[in-house]
Amino acid sequence: MSKHEIKLGDWGTLSADAKAIRTEVFVEEQGVPAELEMDSMDALCLHAVAYEADGTPVGTGRLLPDGHIGRMAVRKSARGSGVGGELLQALMVQAKARGDLLVALSAQTHAAPFYQRHGFAIEGEEFYEAGIAHINMQRSF
């Protein structure tokens, strides 16, 4: 059973909470330029935001129309609580339900073991995006 409430919706519905988490994790913690973090794909994606019992948003991710999962971010205070796995599972369920045969993502290299625990396999070589090492990964259904 999920320890967090996961809300799924469009950018218009979830953008305030998703932006706050992504800004904190990617822009403030990791130094990703704000103009790279928010992009035109947000309007086309299914978004997921995880909330603590008190309503505090603690994690987010998105599912792109092409089956890519992206912008997975968990606030430092909630890391290790299982919220990342809950978000990933929720997005994978949605991808499978709409008929996607696989999901893919570009993981920060340090997070690859997390995705491997959820059935993802590494594809190709490491590369850098926004100055951070990444690796492509995918999982078939």
N, C-alpha and C positions, 0 to 999 in steps of 0.2 A: 504494500500500500504506500502511496505517495505521502511524503512528509510535508510537501508543499502543494499549494494550489497552483495549477498550471492553466493560464488563460491563453487561448488561441484566438487570433483575430487579425484584422488588417492593420496597416500602418496608422490609419486615422484613429483607430480605437486604442492601440497600444503604444503609440509613438512616444508619449511623454515619459512613461516608465522605461521603455526600451532605450531611448536616447540617454536618460540619466545614467543607466547602468553602463552602456557602451562608452559614454564620455568618461565616466569614472575609471573603468578598466582599461580601455584602449588608449584614450587620449591622455588622461592624467597619469596613470600608472606606467603605461608602456611607451608613451611619447609619440603615438600615431597622430599625424596632423589631422585636426578636426575636419578639414575639407575632404580628406580621404575616407574618413570613418562613415559619414552619412553619404549615401549615394542615391542615384535615381532608381536603383533596383528596389529600394525599401517599399515604394508604392505598389510594386508588383508581387511582393512576397507574402507568405503566411508567416505571421510572427507568433512567438510564444514568449510569455513572461511568467516567471515563477514568483510566488508570493509566500512569505512567512505567514504563520497563523494570525499575526497582528496586522497583516495587510501590507507589510513592507516588501517592495519589489527587490528581489535579490539575484535574479538571473534572467537571461534572455538568449534567444537564438532565432534564426529565420530559415524558412524553406523557400528556395527560389523556384520559379516555374520549371526549370530544367532539371530539378532533382538534387541540386546542390544545397547543402546545409551550411549556413555561415553565420558570422557575427555571434558565435557562442561566447557568452561572457557571464561570469559569476563574480559578484562582489566578494572582496577579500574576507569579509565577516562570515560568509556562507560557504566558503570553500571547504571541501571535505565532508559536507553534510549530505551528499548524494544529489543535490539539486541539478548539477550538470547532467548526470545520467538520466534524471527524470525529464529534463528538457529534451535531451537527445532522443529518448524513447518516444516522447510525445510527437516530435517532428517526424520520426521514422514511421510511426503509425499513420500519420496523415499522408505521407508520401506513398506508402503502400496502399492505403485506402483509395487514393486517386488513380492508382494503376501504375505508378513508377516501378520499374523493375530493379532499380538500384538507387542508392543515394551516394553522393560524393561530397568531399569537402577538402579544403586546404587547411590542415591543422598546423598550429605553431608546433614546431618539432618537439619541444618539451612536453606537449600534450598528446603526442602520438600513442603512448601506452594507454592512456585513458580511452581513446577511440578504439584501440585494438581490443580492449576488454569488452567493447560493445560490438565486436564482430567486424570491424573495419580492417582492411589490409592496405599496406603502403603500396603506392603506385609511383614509380619513377624516382627521381633524384630530388634532394633538398634544393630549395630556392629561397630567395629573399624577397619579401614584400613589406614595404614600409619599414625597411631596415631590420626585420625580424625573420629568423629562419622558419620556413614552412616546409611541409611535405604533403603531397596529394595522397588522399586515401579514399577508398570506396568500399561499399558493402552491397551485395546483391540480396534480394529477397527470395 
